[in-house]
Amino acid sequence: MHLPGQLSWIFGIRRFGAAIVLMLAYAVAQTALVPEYQIKAGFLLNVAQFVSWPSQSSDTPFVIGILGDDPFGSYLDETVRGEKVNKRSLTVQRFRRRDDPPTCNILFISQSEHDRVAQILSNLKGRNVLTVSDIDGFTELGGMIQFFTEGNNIRMRINLDAVKASNLRVSSKLLRVSEVAR
């Protein structure tokens, strides 16, 4: 269909305007990043699905603990709400500074515990607690899983020796998407 000059020009501007709106919407979508600790909360839930603990009663909840300042806010609670690990309901518990090791299945050690991390890991030796943190050098200190940023991606580094020493097993599926600490 051929349109008269002025009408063709108006439709051309409309198409150009629509293209600009689409490009702006795309740019906004690219900059509306998911908060870092919302992603890490999802990682903690997924890690729980790909690690095996020695048998435990399905009557007891599966506990993800946070030691120190809580960087997750409500993200972790929202992520685990209604979820199960091996038929066990999930719960989140927060622990402040303490010397006795908390009772949980996964323990996220917050940045606020940076100066005490070696002591905390020593106190947990031999227990079936999967230790996770985003503290630099965590796996070198004996931690099991460290979140780190590479480019714009959050990745995981796994210390298999520490995992095995706690009588836990990591699925090969999790190992394929992680870096193994050497």
C-alpha positions in Angstrom: 0.0 0.0 0.0 1.4 3.4 -1.0 0.7 6.3 1.3 0.7 10.0 0.4 4.1 11.7 1.3 3.0 13.3 4.6 1.1 10.3 5.9 4.1 8.0 5.0 6.4 10.3 6.9 4.1 10.2 10.0 4.0 6.4 10.0 7.7 6.4 9.6 8.1 8.5 12.7 5.7 6.3 14.6 7.8 3.2 13.7 11.0 5.0 14.6 9.4 6.1 17.9 8.3 2.5 18.6 11.8 1.3 17.9 13.2 3.9 20.4 10.7 2.8 23.0 11.7 -0.9 22.5 15.4 0.0 22.8 14.8 2.0 26.0 12.7 -0.8 27.4 15.6 -3.3 26.6 18.2 -0.9 28.2 16.1 -0.6 31.4 15.6 -4.4 31.5 19.4 -4.8 31.2 20.1 -2.4 34.1 17.4 -3.8 36.4 19.8 -6.4 37.8 18.7 -9.0 40.3 20.3 -8.1 43.7 23.5 -10.1 44.4 22.1 -11.7 47.6 18.9 -12.7 45.9 21.0 -14.7 43.5 23.1 -16.2 46.3 19.9 -17.2 48.2 18.9 -19.2 45.1 22.3 -20.7 45.0 22.0 -21.9 48.6 18.6 -23.5 47.8 20.1 -25.3 44.8 23.2 -26.4 46.6 21.0 -28.0 49.2 19.5 -30.1 46.4 22.9 -31.3 45.2 24.7 -32.2 48.4 24.1 -35.4 50.4 24.2 -35.5 54.1 24.3 -38.6 56.3 20.7 -39.9 56.9 18.5 -37.7 59.1 14.9 -38.0 60.1 12.4 -36.4 57.7 10.6 -35.1 60.8 13.3 -32.5 61.5 13.6 -29.4 59.3 16.5 -28.8 57.0 18.2 -25.7 58.4 20.1 -23.1 56.5 21.9 -20.9 59.1 23.5 -17.5 58.7 26.3 -16.6 61.1 27.0 -12.9 61.6 25.3 -10.0 59.9 22.5 -11.1 57.6 23.2 -9.8 54.0 20.2 -11.6 52.6 17.4 -9.6 54.2 14.2 -11.3 53.3 15.5 -12.9 50.1 16.6 -16.2 51.7 13.3 -16.6 53.6 11.3 -15.9 50.4 13.4 -18.3 48.4 13.0 -21.3 50.7 9.4 -20.7 51.6 7.4 -23.9 50.8 10.5 -25.7 49.5 11.7 -29.1 50.7 15.0 -31.0 50.7 14.6 -34.8 50.7 11.1 -34.4 52.0 12.3 -32.1 54.8 10.8 -28.6 55.2 13.4 -25.8 54.9 13.9 -23.2 57.6 16.3 -20.3 58.0 18.0 -19.5 61.3 20.2 -16.5 62.1 23.1 -16.8 64.6 25.0 -13.9 66.1 28.6 -14.2 67.1 29.1 -17.3 69.1 31.9 -19.7 69.9 29.9 -22.9 69.9 29.1 -24.2 66.4 25.4 -23.7 65.4 23.3 -26.7 64.6 22.3 -26.5 61.0 22.8 -28.3 57.6 24.2 -25.4 55.7 26.0 -22.5 57.4 26.5 -19.3 55.5 29.3 -17.4 57.2 28.8 -13.6 56.7 31.5 -11.1 55.8 31.2 -9.7 59.3 32.9 -12.9 60.6 35.9 -12.4 58.3 38.4 -12.1 61.2 37.0 -15.2 63.0 36.5 -17.5 60.0 39.4 -19.8 60.7 38.2 -20.3 64.3 34.6 -20.9 63.1 35.8 -23.5 60.6 37.9 -25.2 63.2 35.0 -25.4 65.6 32.9 -27.1 62.8 35.5 -29.7 61.9 34.1 -33.2 61.7 30.5 -32.0 61.8 28.0 -32.6 58.9 27.6 -28.9 58.2 28.2 -27.5 54.7 30.0 -24.2 55.1 29.4 -21.5 52.5 30.7 -17.9 52.3 31.6 -15.1 50.0 34.7 -14.2 52.1 37.8 -14.0 49.8 40.0 -17.0 50.3 37.3 -19.0 52.1 38.0 -22.3 50.5 41.8 -21.9 51.1 41.0 -21.5 54.8 39.1 -24.8 54.8 35.6 -23.6 53.9 33.6 -25.8 51.6 31.9 -23.5 49.1 32.9 -19.9 48.2 30.7 -17.6 46.1 32.8 -15.3 44.0 32.2 -12.9 41.2 33.7 -13.4 37.7 32.8 -10.7 35.3 29.2 -10.0 36.0 28.5 -13.6 37.1 28.4 -15.1 40.6 30.2 -18.5 40.6 31.0 -21.2 43.2 34.4 -22.6 44.2 34.2 -26.0 46.0 36.9 -27.4 48.4 36.2 -31.1 47.9 38.7 -32.2 50.7 36.7 -30.1 53.2 33.4 -31.5 52.0 34.6 -35.1 52.2 36.2 -34.5 55.7 32.6 -33.6 56.9 31.2 -36.8 55.5 29.2 -35.0 52.8 28.9 -35.7 49.1 28.6 -33.3 46.3 26.7 -34.3 43.1 28.7 -34.3 39.9 26.0 -31.9 38.5 27.1 -29.3 41.0 30.7 -29.9 40.3 30.2 -29.3 36.6 29.0 -25.8 37.2 31.6 -25.0 39.9 35.3 -24.4 40.1 37.1 -27.0 42.2 39.6 -25.5 44.6 43.1 -27.0 44.2 
